[in-house]
Every structure is written in C-alpha cells, then in structure tokens.
Amino acid sequence: MELEQKIRNILERSLPGVRLEIGRDKNTELIGGDVIWEGFKGYQSLKRQNRVYRILRQNINPADAQKNISYLFTYTPEEYQEYIEG
C-alpha cells in the first residue's frame, strides 16, 4: 500500500470523523497537508501535532515517515474554515 494511503487509513481509524486534505507535493514528492478534526478543540497546536505524529509513529516505520512527510497542519473545522476564507 502506498504511504499516503496508509497515512489516510491510520488517521481515519484513529481520529473518527477526521477530514484529511493531504497529498504529495508535485516538486518534492513529500507528503503534506491538513488534518481537520473536531477532537482538536481545546488543545494547542503542539499537543495536536504530538497526537498526530504519535499515532503515525506507532503505525509507520519512523524512517519512512521522517523521509516522506513534509508537514501536517492540524485544525478544528472552524479554524480550517477561517483559514480557507482568508
């Protein structure tokens, strides 16, 4: 299974109701994007990031993740809507 799809499956299983806007950068081929989840409400960015990367480290070879994931930003649905609207 391709790593991008594996990441999607893991996060969808671990964060029920998550919305993922992730993909591979056309220039670098690195995976990046946005993780939007209601469960992030009340948590600061660092705790959200730690949760996402902890989930991934438990399910993906850390070396693969480190060399293939560029960034994953975390948002609540409301924050993401604000971000999109500018």
C-alpha positions as CSV (number, residue, x, y, z in Angstrom):
1,M,0.0,0.0,0.0
2,E,1.3,3.5,-0.9
3,L,2.4,5.5,2.2
4,E,-0.1,8.4,1.5
5,Q,-3.0,6.0,1.6
6,K,-1.6,4.2,4.7
7,I,-1.4,7.6,6.5
8,R,-5.0,8.3,5.5
9,N,-6.2,4.9,6.7
10,I,-4.4,5.2,10.0
11,L,-5.6,8.7,10.8
12,E,-9.2,7.9,9.7
13,R,-9.2,4.9,12.0
14,S,-7.6,6.7,14.9
15,L,-9.4,10.1,14.7
16,P,-13.1,9.3,14.0
17,G,-14.7,11.9,11.7
18,V,-11.4,13.4,10.6
19,R,-11.1,15.3,7.4
20,L,-7.8,15.0,5.6
21,E,-6.6,17.3,2.9
22,I,-3.3,15.7,2.2
23,G,-1.3,14.7,-0.8
24,R,2.2,14.6,-2.4
25,D,3.9,17.8,-3.4
26,K,4.4,17.8,-7.2
27,N,8.0,19.0,-6.9
28,T,9.4,17.2,-3.9
29,E,7.1,14.1,-3.8
30,L,6.9,14.7,0.0
31,I,3.5,14.2,1.8
32,G,1.9,17.1,3.4
33,G,-1.4,18.7,4.2
34,D,-4.1,19.5,6.7
35,V,-5.7,17.3,9.4
36,I,-9.1,18.7,10.4
37,W,-10.8,17.2,13.4
38,E,-13.4,18.3,15.9
39,G,-11.4,16.5,18.6
40,F,-8.7,19.1,18.5
41,K,-10.9,21.7,20.1
42,G,-9.4,23.0,23.4
43,Y,-5.9,21.8,22.5
44,Q,-3.0,23.9,21.5
45,S,-1.2,23.2,18.2
46,L,1.8,21.4,19.8
47,K,-0.5,18.9,21.6
48,R,-2.4,18.3,18.3
49,Q,0.8,17.8,16.4
50,N,2.2,15.4,19.0
51,R,-1.0,13.4,18.9
52,V,-1.0,13.0,15.1
53,Y,2.7,12.1,14.9
54,R,2.5,9.7,17.9
55,I,-0.3,7.9,16.1
56,L,1.8,7.7,12.9
57,R,4.9,6.6,14.7
58,Q,3.0,3.7,16.3
59,N,1.8,2.5,12.9
60,I,4.5,3.5,10.3
61,N,8.2,2.9,10.2
62,P,9.7,6.1,11.7
63,A,12.4,6.3,9.0
64,D,9.7,6.2,6.2
65,A,7.7,8.9,8.0
66,Q,10.7,11.1,8.5
67,K,11.9,11.0,4.9
68,N,8.4,11.1,3.3
69,I,6.3,13.5,5.4
70,S,7.0,17.2,5.0
71,Y,4.3,18.7,7.2
72,L,0.8,18.0,8.6
73,F,-1.0,21.1,10.0
74,T,-3.8,20.5,12.5
75,Y,-7.1,22.4,12.7
76,T,-10.5,22.3,14.2
77,P,-13.3,22.5,11.5
78,E,-13.9,26.2,12.5
79,E,-10.2,27.1,12.3
80,Y,-9.9,25.4,8.9
81,Q,-12.9,27.4,7.6
82,E,-11.3,30.6,8.8
83,Y,-8.1,29.6,7.1
84,I,-9.8,28.8,3.8
85,E,-11.8,32.1,3.9
86,G,-8.6,34.0,4.5
